[in-house]
Each structure stands twice: as C-alpha cells, then as structure tokens.
C-alpha cells in the first residue's frame, strides 16, 4: 500500500493528461497530413496534360429574356456614340478597355445583365459628339420663351 501512496504523491494529473493529448494529436496529425499530400508529377508528360476545363457557361434559352436583352442592345447600337465608335475604332484595333457589346446568350442574373448594359452604354458615351450645352449649367425651367414674352406684354 505504500507503493500506491508513492504513486499518488508523484502523480500530477494535469501534466499526464496534456502529454497524452499532445501525443495523440501528433499521431493523428501525422496520419492526416500524409493523406493530404498531393503527389508531384515525376515526368514532363504529366505536367503537359491539359487541366480540367473551367466552368462551362450556361446558355440563356428563355425567349422573353432574349427579346428584352436584344431590345436593350438595339437601343445602345442606335446611338450616335455607337456609330462614331464603329467608325473610329475598327474591329482589329479594339482593346480590352473599348466598349464591348454584352453577350445576350450567356446566362446572367437580371442585375448582372443590367450592370453590363449600363457600363457598355457609359463607355459608348465617350464617343458622343461634344455639345456646347452642359447639363449642369442648363437652367431648369419649364417656361417656353414664347409664353414668357406673351405674359410680359
């Protein structure tokens, strides 16, 4: 019984539990880490394999959505800015920054499509002819000059 008392006196429960827990964690992490490793290609033939293709774009098939999108595109293409753009910038000279007509057949949310149309139209406005009247300086009155003249006489 004296040997049992010696064990109880030297026994520190917190350190024993911590050591056991740490040991178990190390063993578990070694097992998991080896299964997580990816094998590296050994020869160049594996490196040159084409990667998996990206997410395939879905195609819009709803005729009402396509009709609405086409109408918005037609409005944009029926502007002076669009005609000036097509004359000034030929197809082979266009860059990534130039306005590009959104693809109506690609599946987009309504909000995303509206944003693309808006950005496209804003970019087209850079090709609008310059006008002398600035929208900010134009007075906001509803009176017509002829009406104004007839009231004063």
C-alpha positions as CSV (number, residue, x, y, z in Angstrom):
1,X,0.0,0.0,0.0
2,X,3.0,2.2,0.5
3,X,3.7,1.9,-3.3
4,X,0.2,3.2,-4.0
5,X,0.9,6.3,-1.8
6,X,4.2,6.9,-3.6
7,X,2.3,7.0,-6.9
8,X,-0.3,9.3,-5.6
9,X,2.3,11.7,-4.3
10,X,4.2,11.9,-7.5
11,X,1.2,11.8,-9.8
12,X,0.4,15.2,-11.5
13,X,-2.9,14.7,-13.3
14,X,-2.7,17.8,-15.5
15,X,0.7,17.0,-17.0
16,X,-0.2,13.4,-17.6
17,X,-3.4,14.4,-19.5
18,X,-1.6,17.1,-21.5
19,X,1.2,14.7,-22.6
20,X,-1.3,12.1,-23.6
21,X,-3.4,14.6,-25.5
22,X,-0.3,16.1,-27.2
23,X,0.9,12.7,-28.2
24,X,-2.5,11.7,-29.6
25,X,-2.7,15.0,-31.6
26,X,0.7,14.4,-33.1
27,X,-0.1,10.9,-34.1
28,X,-3.4,12.0,-35.6
29,X,-1.9,14.9,-37.5
30,X,0.8,12.6,-39.0
31,X,-1.9,10.3,-40.3
32,X,-3.9,13.1,-41.7
33,X,-1.0,15.0,-43.2
34,X,0.2,12.1,-45.3
35,X,-3.2,11.6,-46.8
36,X,-3.5,15.3,-47.7
37,X,-0.3,15.4,-49.6
38,X,-0.5,15.5,-53.3
39,X,1.8,13.6,-55.5
40,X,4.1,15.6,-57.6
41,X,4.5,14.7,-61.3
42,X,7.6,12.6,-62.0
43,X,7.9,13.3,-65.6
44,X,7.1,16.1,-68.0
45,X,4.3,14.2,-69.7
46,X,2.1,14.6,-66.6
47,X,2.9,18.3,-66.4
48,X,1.8,19.0,-70.0
49,X,-1.6,17.4,-69.6
50,X,-4.3,19.9,-70.2
51,X,-6.0,20.9,-67.0
52,X,-9.7,20.4,-66.4
53,X,-11.8,22.9,-68.4
54,X,-13.3,25.7,-66.3
55,X,-16.9,26.1,-65.6
56,X,-18.9,25.8,-68.8
57,X,-21.0,28.9,-69.4
58,X,-24.7,28.3,-69.4
59,X,-26.8,29.4,-72.4
60,X,-29.9,31.6,-72.0
61,X,-32.9,29.9,-73.7
62,X,-35.9,31.9,-72.4
63,X,-37.3,33.8,-75.4
64,X,-38.7,36.7,-73.4
65,X,-35.3,37.3,-71.7
66,X,-33.5,37.1,-75.1
67,X,-36.0,39.5,-76.6
68,X,-35.6,42.0,-73.8
69,X,-31.8,41.8,-74.0
70,X,-31.9,42.3,-77.7
71,X,-34.1,45.4,-77.3
72,X,-31.5,46.9,-74.9
73,X,-28.7,46.1,-77.2
74,X,-30.6,47.7,-80.1
75,X,-31.1,50.9,-78.1
76,X,-27.4,51.1,-77.5
77,X,-26.5,50.4,-81.1
78,X,-28.9,53.0,-82.3
79,X,-26.9,55.9,-80.7
80,X,-24.6,58.5,-82.3
81,X,-21.9,57.3,-79.9
82,X,-22.0,53.7,-81.2
83,X,-21.9,54.8,-84.8
84,X,-18.9,57.1,-84.1
85,X,-17.2,54.2,-82.2
86,X,-17.6,51.8,-85.1
87,X,-16.2,54.3,-87.5
88,X,-13.3,55.4,-85.3
89,X,-12.2,52.0,-84.0
90,X,-12.0,49.1,-86.4
91,X,-12.6,45.6,-85.1
92,X,-8.9,44.5,-85.2
93,X,-7.8,47.7,-83.4
94,X,-10.1,47.3,-80.4
95,X,-8.6,46.8,-76.9
96,X,-9.9,45.4,-73.7
97,X,-10.9,48.9,-72.5
98,X,-13.1,49.6,-75.5
99,X,-16.9,49.1,-75.2
100,X,-17.9,45.5,-76.0
101,X,-21.5,44.5,-76.6
102,X,-22.6,42.1,-73.8
103,X,-23.4,38.6,-75.0
104,X,-27.2,38.2,-74.7
105,X,-26.9,34.4,-75.0
106,X,-24.8,33.9,-71.8
107,X,-26.8,33.2,-68.6
108,X,-26.6,36.2,-66.3
109,X,-28.8,37.4,-63.4
110,X,-31.0,40.3,-64.2
111,X,-28.9,42.6,-62.0
112,X,-25.7,41.5,-63.7
113,X,-27.1,42.0,-67.1
114,X,-28.4,45.4,-66.3
115,X,-25.0,46.4,-64.9
116,X,-23.2,45.2,-68.1
117,X,-25.6,47.2,-70.3
118,X,-25.1,50.3,-68.1
119,X,-21.3,50.1,-68.3
120,X,-21.4,49.4,-72.0
121,X,-23.6,52.5,-72.6
122,X,-21.4,54.6,-70.4
123,X,-18.3,53.6,-72.4
124,X,-20.2,54.4,-75.6
125,X,-20.9,58.0,-74.4
126,X,-17.2,58.7,-74.7
127,X,-17.7,58.6,-78.4
128,X,-20.6,61.0,-78.4
129,X,-20.0,64.3,-80.2
130,X,-19.2,67.2,-78.0
131,X,-22.1,69.6,-77.3
132,X,-21.8,73.2,-76.2
133,X,-24.6,72.9,-73.6
134,X,-23.5,71.4,-70.3
135,X,-26.3,69.5,-68.4
136,X,-25.1,71.1,-65.1
137,X,-25.3,74.7,-66.3
138,X,-28.6,74.4,-68.2
139,X,-31.3,76.2,-66.3
140,X,-34.2,74.0,-65.1
141,X,-37.3,76.0,-66.1
142,X,-40.4,74.8,-67.7
143,X,-41.4,78.1,-69.3
144,X,-41.2,78.4,-73.1
145,X,-39.8,81.7,-74.4
146,X,-42.9,82.5,-76.4
147,X,-45.1,82.1,-73.4
148,X,-42.8,84.2,-71.3
149,X,-42.9,87.0,-74.0
150,X,-46.7,87.0,-74.2
151,X,-47.1,87.3,-70.4
152,X,-45.0,90.4,-70.2
153,X,-46.8,92.4,-72.9
